[in-house]
Amino acid sequence: MPKETRSGAAYALGAFFLWGISPLYFKAVDEIPIFEVLAHRVLWSVIFLFLLLTVSRRWAALRQALCEPRTLYMLMLSTLVVSVNWFFFIWAITTDRVLESSLGYYINPLVNVLLGTLFLRERLTKWQIVAVGLAAVGVLNLAVQVGTMPWVSLLLASTFGIYGLIRKTIKVESVDGLFVETSMVLPIALGYLAYQAINGQGAIGAIDLRTDLLLIAAGLVTAIPLIWFTCGARRLNYSTVGLFQYLAPTCQFFLAVLVFGEAFTWAHLVTFSCIWTALAIYSAQSWLIARRRASVLA
């Protein structure tokens, strides 16, 4: 395996592994209000990314990208979508719905297929239709058996899918875009933290050093996986990166069942089996298409 490929695989594995075990971080701060955790995530991400952009001298490239009004408007939209995703992800973790979060990110690749069909005019293959259909059967099964639609899973899958679609259509690097997105909501985050501090309800500096360090680490928890993902994506075929993405929900799945003790019923087994089978079909189809394209180019 070439050195470039090995390093790319290491970066991708690291990124998706960190995303997969991130519930451990949010469980560690679950006594703090969700809005406050989210505000600290924004604040420390901006600080960390500001330093990173300064060290890497990317300010000129970022200014050039933001010269296009459409790019700025689309980043405003992506900011709204990712903020919703972050809030409900943290809420799912702190309310013992890690299994639902896992299901959402398993569904996400299939949601991406549908979004590509609807907005990018990409055509579904026969086996992709089968995969999407199986995923729909799995979701409906859980809705019927449990008596309610798994809305947390669907919300996380759809918001992350829409976020990816928006970012796909604009020419901004991942780290640059995340800095702009977090900067856009920084005034709201600072206003909320100031309000909490004035009313004596802020967590930082009021509980213990461990809590302070955990809240400051929110920026690293947010930015490092994204940086590693970007490094991995540049060194690997995109289809290969697509296979690595299943590591994150798999880690969340095992954390939910084995560490956090969430219930895994027969209804969940049927639903996850449908999703896993759908993903196996989708991945196999994507791999075959990539092989055909490679052979044609060769």
Secondary structure, DSSP 8 states (H G I E B T S, - for coil): --HHHHHHHHHHHHHHHHHHHHHHHHHHTTTS-HHHHHHHHHHHHHHHHHHHHHHHT-HHHHHHHTTSHHHHHHHHHHHHHHHHHHHHHHHHHHTT-HHHHHHHHHHHHHHHHHHHHHHS-----HHHHHHHHHHHHHHHHHHHHHSS--HHHHHHHHHHHHHHHHHHTS---HHHHHHHHHHHHHHHHHHHHHHHHHTT---TTTS-HHHHHHHHTHHHHHHHHHHHHHHHHHHS-HHHHHHHTTHHHHHHHHIIIIIS-----HHHHHHHHHHHHHHHHHHHHHHHHHHHHHHHH-
